[in-house]
Amino acid sequence: MDKILYKNIIATITYYDVLNYPLTAFEVWKHLIRSSADDSGNVWSFTDVQCALEQKEIVQYISQKNGMYYLFGREDIVSLRRQHEYISFIKMRKLRRIISILRISPFVRAIYVTGRLAYNNCDRGSDLDVLVLYKHGHIWTGRFCITILSHLLGVRRQDNKTNNRICLNYHITTKSLCVPTQDLFAAHEYVFATPLFDTGYHMQFCYENRNWIQNMKPHHKCARIKSELTVGDNFITKYMRKFFELILADRAMEKRLKKIQFKKIQKNPKTQKEGALIMCSDNNLIFLPKPQGPVIFEEYKRRFDALEINF
């Protein structure tokens, strides 16, 4: 009996149970997380995980329906996942249409879908979380322009206007591809993150974040190809983006926009709330007034400890 593998499987199913997301056997293997008891550095085959899911030591804690695994008594999340997948399909189409316009914004090099939409787990009121990658040295100008453009399109998230609105809460540059928020929730987020627009940085982004993710998710591998959802560049969008970049490339412009935005960020009451995660630098701009990672992790620990695993 591989006690470490068994605990990792139960930990994985428990974590995704908090997200109301039952997993297939393949997904349990693919997204396997290391429990607090695992310092082995081991990896396991899909067959190992598939066999373990049938063992009595695990079956006493989990159930299976329609090929999906979840904590005992939580069979309702199987149908919930199907509902969320349909809603997410509709929202993803809307986001792709938005991205097809936002890609002309100056200094943008890639736009990733993140959050619940990235793993098809949206409800009807969900917003559209994205991570935006900019050319190094122009993050403040890039953020300013994409914010203005999304506002003019009427798709920017504002206060209570969240449904199908784009949430520009995470910005990095071509020289800061390794994300600074490296916890279990971030590992989950960036395993699912998908480029909806990319000018050639996707593989580098994957490799820069591979090692720290694999410390928590040992079976994580970088995707070798872009998603079929990725919106390509064309002559018109590339020309428009470069045209705006020529106009706004002045370093003095970057400094002025940094000063204006930094002052506004400091005055925003949301950034002053206890527990808010705000990072502002020339490499990262991160705005998480209510970061979900710590809340989800605490609930995961509560549910996992409540199982009182005795092997």
Buried (B, 14 or more C-beta within 10 A) or exposed (E): EBEBBBBBBBBBBBBBBBBBBBBEBEBBBBBBBBBEEBEEEEEBEEEBBEBBBEBEBBEEBBBBBEEBBBBEEBBEBBEBBEEBEEBBEEBBEBBBEBBBBBBBBBBBBBBBBBBBBBBBBBBEEBBBBBBBBBBBBBBBBBBBBBBEBBEEEEBBBEEEEEBBBBBBBBBBBBEBBBBBBBBBBBBBBBBBBBBBBBBEBBBBBBEBBBEBBBEBBBBBEBEEEBEEBBBEBEEEBEEBBEEBBEEBBEEEBBEBBBEEBEEEBEEBEEBEEEEBBBBBEBBBBBBBBEBEBEEBBEBBBEBBEEBEBEE
